[in-house]
Amino acid sequence: MQTDHDHRRSAAPRLGALFLTLAIFLPATSGAGVILSFEANASKEAPSASRFTLEGKKLRAEDPHGGVMIFDGDKQTLWTIDPNKKRYTETTEADANRIKAMRQQMEQQMEERLKALPPDQRKEMEARLEEMKIKPVDPPTLTFEPAGGTKKTEHGFSCKPYRVLADGKPIEEACFIPWEEAGLSVDDFRAFDALDQFFRKLGTQGGNQQNHIFADLVQSPGIPAHVAMIGPDGTLGVEQDLVVLKKEEIPSDQFVPPAGLKKESLFGSGGGGGEGHGDPRM
């Protein structure tokens, strides 16, 4: 059970994380995708920029450090890419089921070992293991309080300001581009719902912010063009801005790892699948 203080700390970045990971805006035109870029001022000396590309159930996220994540909801495959080290890992639906089964097996083995411990020690270890277990966390109820008339961001986006509350607690001051003005809807974000379901197969649904993005968007009045996070003490913190939003045809190679990278196994040298230089596009 989270305390109010813990809940506020965990809830504060919700729409901020959403703002940084928003990548799913499809235009009405079939076959086109959307490219977005966001910038955060966590460090005024070196603002961090993230780029996202989406088409259908396919999502590509590029972080400020060069890392890339690609998810294909149709193939139920997740890739994480390290371009600097020229390597990538691949997680398929079968891998996800295997990882979840391995986690459950480890928990069962640990519970069996605990039976051999003295009662006091066993009780202490059981409490620790319970804290470590991944538990489902329901997304909070978001409330959006209007905070003035239409504004324009420094990057030229017209938006409407709101004060955002999670379960009644203020978490952000945000300016949203209304859905109708953006020409988008919540359904354009269905890739995040598919990603949520994929993470559930891994058994990692508990507390992962990314897993609740779709649920947050269902409640949202539009697309965040500017967000200022509210800290536990009520002061404004990191600010983030929508820098680029454009609709265009997306080359198919944006949604698979590039050729020439080394594929690394999720399960080590003896875990099956092995390592290699196979082309994931085949």
Protein Blocks (a to p, Z undefined) as FASTA:
>chain_A
ZZfklmmmmmmmmmmmmmmmgcbdcdfbehiacddddddfkbmklccddddddehjbccd
ddfkopacdddfklopacdddfknopaddddfklmmmmmmmmmmmmmmmmmmmmmpcfkl
mmmmmmmmmmmpccdddddddddddebdcdddfkopacddddddeehiafbdcddddfkl
nopafklmmmmmmmmmmmmmnopmgopaklmmmmmmmmpgbdcfbdcdddfkopacdddd
dfbdcdddddfklmcccehiacddfkbjknghiacjbdfkZZ
